[in-house]
Amino acid sequence: METLQKIALIFTIIGAINWGLIGFFDFNLVASLFEDASVISRIIYAIVGVCGIINIMLLFYHIEKDPR
């Protein structure tokens, strides 16, 4: 499970960097690398979304373990 968590964190960081580039510079890195409407870019967006959900679950898992 630890490997899945690390992979999810890496993809979430990549997604956050992409959103930062969009916000600051109006530059979408994924769209520029894989074409705006390509299947690959949609798959990458879906993977980043699933990884974000995994990270949300990890957040609540740690809160549940340590009630402080």
C-alpha positions in Angstrom: 0.0 0.0 0.0 2.9 2.3 0.7 4.0 2.2 -3.0 0.4 3.1 -4.1 0.5 6.1 -1.7 3.8 7.3 -3.1 2.6 7.0 -6.7 -0.6 8.8 -5.9 1.4 11.6 -4.2 3.7 12.0 -7.2 0.7 12.3 -9.6 -1.0 14.7 -7.3 2.1 16.9 -7.2 2.3 16.8 -11.0 -1.3 17.8 -11.2 -0.7 20.7 -8.7 2.2 21.9 -10.7 0.1 21.8 -13.9 -2.6 23.8 -12.2 0.0 26.3 -10.9 1.3 26.8 -14.4 -2.3 27.3 -15.7 -3.0 29.9 -12.9 0.2 31.8 -13.1 1.1 31.6 -16.8 -2.0 30.4 -18.6 0.1 27.4 -19.8 -1.3 23.8 -19.7 1.7 21.5 -19.7 -0.3 18.3 -20.2 -2.2 19.8 -23.1 0.9 21.1 -24.7 2.7 17.7 -24.4 -0.2 15.5 -25.5 -2.5 17.7 -27.6 -5.5 19.4 -25.9 -8.2 16.9 -26.8 -6.2 13.7 -27.0 -7.1 10.5 -25.2 -3.7 10.5 -23.4 -4.3 13.8 -21.8 -7.8 12.7 -20.6 -6.2 9.6 -19.1 -3.6 11.7 -17.3 -6.3 14.0 -15.9 -8.3 10.9 -14.8 -5.2 9.4 -13.1 -4.5 12.7 -11.3 -8.1 12.8 -10.1 -8.1 9.3 -8.8 -4.8 10.0 -7.0 -6.2 13.1 -5.4 -9.1 10.9 -4.0 -6.5 8.4 -2.7 -4.7 11.3 -1.0 -7.9 12.5 0.6 -8.5 9.0 2.0 -5.0 9.0 3.4 -5.7 12.3 5.1 -8.7 10.9 6.9 -6.9 7.7 7.7 -4.2 9.6 9.6 -6.8 11.7 11.4 -8.6 8.5 12.4 -5.4 7.0 13.7 -4.3 10.1 15.7 -7.3 11.9 17.1 -5.3 14.9 18.3 
